[in-house]
Amino acid sequence: MIARQPNTATCWLCGRGFATKTQWHHTVPKSKKGKATVPVHPICHKTIHLHFSNAELARFGEDRDALLANPAIEKFVCWVQNKPADFHARVRRRRP
């Protein structure tokens, strides 16, 4: 789900504010009966789903620190924190 209105909240993953686009991430995937959502940037949302399966996300739930313990996520957050709120770049796919 994408909201295209300015938002005063901050991204659940990276902590940056929002400019124009906000996506809502299910902390526990809908396929695993999750209902709670948190606001994230599109690039942050893609990065989360790139590095974790739905089963892993269901185990983490709303534990943001568990996601940040992953070296790839930690590196991404450090890299993206100084970018503008509406920054977007291609997200690399995981190598098999």
N, C-alpha and C positions, 0 to 999 in steps of 0.2 A: 504494500500500500504506500503510495507517495502523496504527500501533502505539498503543494506548491505555494505555500504562504510562509512569510517570515515567521520564525519561531524563536522565542527567547530561551528555550531550554538548551541543554548541551547534549552532545552525543554521548551515549552510554559507553561506547568503546574508547574514543580518543579524547573526550572532554572538551572539544572545540564547540563553538556556537554554530548556529545554522544561518545560512543566507537565504536561499530560496527553496531548496529541496530537503525534505525529511522523509526517511523511510522508517517503517516500524518493524522491528525485529522481534519475533517470538522467541523469548529466552528458552523456552521448551517448545520445540517444533509442534505445529498443529497436528502433524501425523502421530505425535506422541501425546496427544491430548492437552497440549499447552494452550493457554489463553492469554497470559500476561505478555505485554509488548513493551518495548523500550525504544526511544527515538535514536536513530543512527543515520550517519551520512550514507549515501549510496555506495561510496568506495569502501567504507568500513563494513557495511552489510555484505558486500561481495567478498571481502577479505575473510570475514567470519566463516561464510559458507564454503570458501575455498579450502580452508584448513581443517574444518571439522565436519564430521558426518552428523546426521540427525541424532543418532544414538549417543554420540559424544556430547552434543549440545544438550540433550535431555539429561545426561548425568550432571553437567555443569549447572544447569538451571540459571538462576539469576546471579551466580557467582562470577562476577566480572574478573576477579583476581585469578580465578582458575584459567580463564582465557588468556590473561596477560602473562601467565607463567609459561606459556608456549613461546619459545624463542622467536619464531617467525612473526607472531602477533606483537610481541614486545618490540621487535625491530621495526615493524610497520608503524606502530603507534609513535615511536620516537621520530620516525621519518615524517609522518603526516602532521604532527603537532604544530609545526611552524608554517603550515600551508594555509591559504585563505579558506574561509568557511565553505565556499562553494567549489573548492578544488576538486578536480576529477582527473583521473588517469586510468589507463588500462590496468587491469589486475591480472598478474601472471597466473597461469594455470599451474597446478601442482604437477610435478614431473612424476611419471609412473615409477 
